Amino acid sequence: MTSNPRWKQRPPGSNWGDFGPDDQQGRMNLITPAKVRQGVAEVHEGITFCLSLPLDFPGGNVLNPRRHPPVVRPTVRNGRPNMNYRLFQDDPDASDVISDDLVVMHLQYSTQWDSFAHVGQLFDADGDGFPEPVYYNGFKPDEHVVGPSDVKDAGVPSGLLPRGSSQARALGIETMAEHGVQGRAVMIDLHAHFGRQHIAVGYDQLMRVIEADQVVVETGDMVCLHTGFAQMLLEMNKQPDAHTAEHSCTSLDGRDAKLLQWITDSGLSCLIADNYAVEATPARKGHLLGCWAPLPHEHCLFKLGIHLGEIWHLTPLANWLRAHGRNRFLLTAPPLRLPGAVGSPATPIATV
């Protein structure tokens, strides 16, 4: 652990400072050139799988009332919608027909990555006896993660351009993109063992699945959890039922201390699931009660610098891997290199 100008004490069990005082990439640092070569070595067939849902799924705002489907619109050219626009209309010999568009998108609506600026915690990082808001590695609100104070500058803009903007001056999703998200990934197929039962999987259950399927997770691996949830969303065809979504498929038990310790000890670099929040939400009552999502938010994003992938479409890949007696593959999954964003849609590709 190195000294840090932003904090005097770090959260128990965290790795703040282990990758340097100003580190913003967390356990992405564990995806080394050797780990990338290990991922490439898993490619035997040259078959690829798209692990993204169509980005207008799940449909509506049942999963999160603040997030809505993307809106795609044409740009404006000469006072007209720039879609199927005939260029040089007065020239009978001109042949160009132009379409050009824009998108208004909630970046974490569908298949996505979380950055470390997505969630912080109240913690006494300066050692004065009073907890204050802070993010991974001691980065601070209003100094490193800033945003407007006027609600008019939040939400969907009324015009084509917003009046103000938010910006993660540190910990933004672009730091993940700049690292390059490519390496070896490991599939843990919870759906194969539990189906669509609504179960919060703890350490003991997870270890039984790992042992039964002969899964080995090593330092720097990206871990994918297949629950079948995203496949269920596809079947709902953009009309998700709230009760079904809330009472179907497995998720991790974020209150299981042994499970949290396994995430720490395993050395996994990223944690990815095809469900909404990786763990059951809201988490069951127990210790750490003040945190709404202790596993993904507090333990992974805040303490360990582990990026989270959510609502990935893992079912076709998981089925192929199981049919061929495999659980490792090459994963290529960069987020958008969008400076200052706290999350990003993704179109991950698995290669087997």
C-alpha angles and dihedrals in degrees: 000000000000128000114265131203092212100054142026097196131025129214115275110265094016128126097218109155096011091110094039136295095276099037115146100170101066115185091356080087087073091065094089129170087265090055091051089052089051089054093049089050089062091066108101106140102032090230117147131205126199106223097191128098115225099278093240088067140129084036128220119016103282094123094048124006091208096056125073136180118278119269115218117197135168120252119244123258121181092341094307135098107272096228121114085353115171108224118221092011093184092057111083090196095054112104106180119120113186134203122180129166148179134212134219104204140175097223096215098042099105136001102358154149125237119220123212088254089065095081134015132171141223105260136151096242095155093052097234093127095255124095117233133184111276139159134215113316092008100294111156140224117250090016103054102006109041137172143164122285095208115083088216086072093054133073125024111344117243092222134033092277129042121233093229141008144212122236136188100211086185131025093023120155091255090075089064091047091050091055092053119237106232130118145091118330130191126211120218105192106207092162092062089060104033105022112202095329112141098241133150102221115217132191097278094050092045092052091052090054092047092049094045093051095039092237117172120194116196134183112292096017118136108229121214122196115205112203102152093242097122090047088054090052090053090052090053088061098219093313101095118187111226097215093048092046092051096045105040137085133009129289134174123275103241093190093061105106092195090055092050090050091051090055088052096045098041093068092222111168101207133013116215132180138173091227132082103264109003090239132054111278128244089026116235118265117274140091119349085036093160092069117079094206108018098175104049100024107034103024101035109028100028106033107025106024094237114158116225126220115199138186094014118163101239103152102094091046094045091050092049093048092050092048090053097042094247137120104175129080145153112272123198111182118150119173121222112287089235110152115230098010119135094208141011142203113243139200101202120192124206118199122197 
